[in-house]
Amino acid sequence: MKLFDVYPINNINIVKAEGTSVWDDKGVEYIDLYGGHAVISIGHTHPHWVKRIEEQLHKIAFYSNSIEIPIQKELAKKLGELSGKDDYQLFLCNSGAEANENALKLASFHTGRKKVVAFQKAFHGRTSLAVAATDNKAIVAPVNETDKIVFLPFNDEQALEDFFEKAGSEVAAVIIEPIQGVGGITVASADFLQLIRNLCDQYGAVFIADEVQCGYGRTGKFFATNYASVNADIYSMAKGMGNGFPIGGILIAPHIQPKHGMLGTTFGGNHLACAAALGVLEVLSAEGLLAKAKENGNYLMSELRKMPELKNVRGFGLMIGFDVPEEIKDLRKNLLQKQHIFTGEAKPNVIRLLPALNISRAIIDRFLAALKAEIKALKETKVASELAQ
Ligand SMILES: Cc1ncc(COP(=O)(O)O)c(C=O)c1O
């Protein structure tokens, strides 16, 4: 049997990982500034996280949500402490798409309404409602097409106000990535997030912050929404939550009431996933990783801004993007092939940096030196080819 070929892959077999380094089967070290798509929050194979999972594995890995699972309550307590949302409620699932799927369903149950406002270039996942709220026609199957989701321009206050004036009483939820990830690291303005908050309050709609990529300390604050000093009604989380162990969840404001059977999952919140997630939170807190993410992110961004070839350097903390001009368009490919550095991309020309939150200054400096070398090499190649013509 062969694998269903849906992923364009690099011909690299990673067999070992530690912190922000990974090694292939030939022993070549790569620096990981991508975190396997923002997933690695506390560094690969962090010893505390490994120990937490190992110990839990010897006790019990899974039993269904039909029994008491105290480790879920332990996770909720720690998450409340670290996020500052201790009056919120936690529902656990397995991935980012599922988190958004449940958030959207819950908003509809809560309001009794059917319309959802999403934004252009949004990515919310690949399950039914999450993909319908994703602005990429190529991944929306005909069965997922719906006129219940409206896409408005990102950061356009007037368009949002106009829409609410027209149809605000039908809106169940507004879902937004406070920093768009797949869309290319686009930061929502504080004014825009505050306007969403005000309109949701005014019209009785639910504000969903999709913090799957930008949350969990990545920006230097637990949630990126905190930069705008607004509270969402539901926060969706995944990626960094398990540091590679699959787990997702939503934080739900106290005014949204649960009912038995309203949401549910077989695997969500299993003992092993909770142990992994607790391991992550314990490391985030013991190693002060939010402050480190902010400090190292600021340093990295300020160094990137000194490179005139890189355009529009943006982001918060360790969620950074910049545009790569046409003349050095092979930069990302060369970083991987020649310098052995993984970075992320966003179409058409954005490099995304999403490293573990405990990345060291030494690794950042190694990356900056490699970046300078590759930019120089690409520019020299271009000049040489122009001279030859
Ligand atoms: C903002 C955002 N939401 C949701 C998702 C979907 O998460 P998952 O792939 O875990 O389903 C992603 C994944 O990239 C994401 O970036």
The ligand as an ORCA input file, in Angstrom:
! r2SCAN-3c Opt
* xyz 0 1
  C      -4.847     29.553     12.849
  C      -5.073     28.096     12.615
  N      -6.254     27.553     12.944
  C      -6.495     26.240     12.775
  C      -5.550     25.400     12.242
  C      -5.839     23.947     12.058
  O      -5.155     23.173     12.987
  P      -4.970     21.596     12.767
  O      -4.083     21.409     11.598
  O      -4.391     21.134     14.068
  O      -6.331     21.030     12.548
  C      -4.305     25.920     11.874
  C      -3.266     25.049     11.281
  O      -2.354     25.486     10.636
  C      -4.060     27.306     12.065
  O      -2.891     27.862     11.716
*
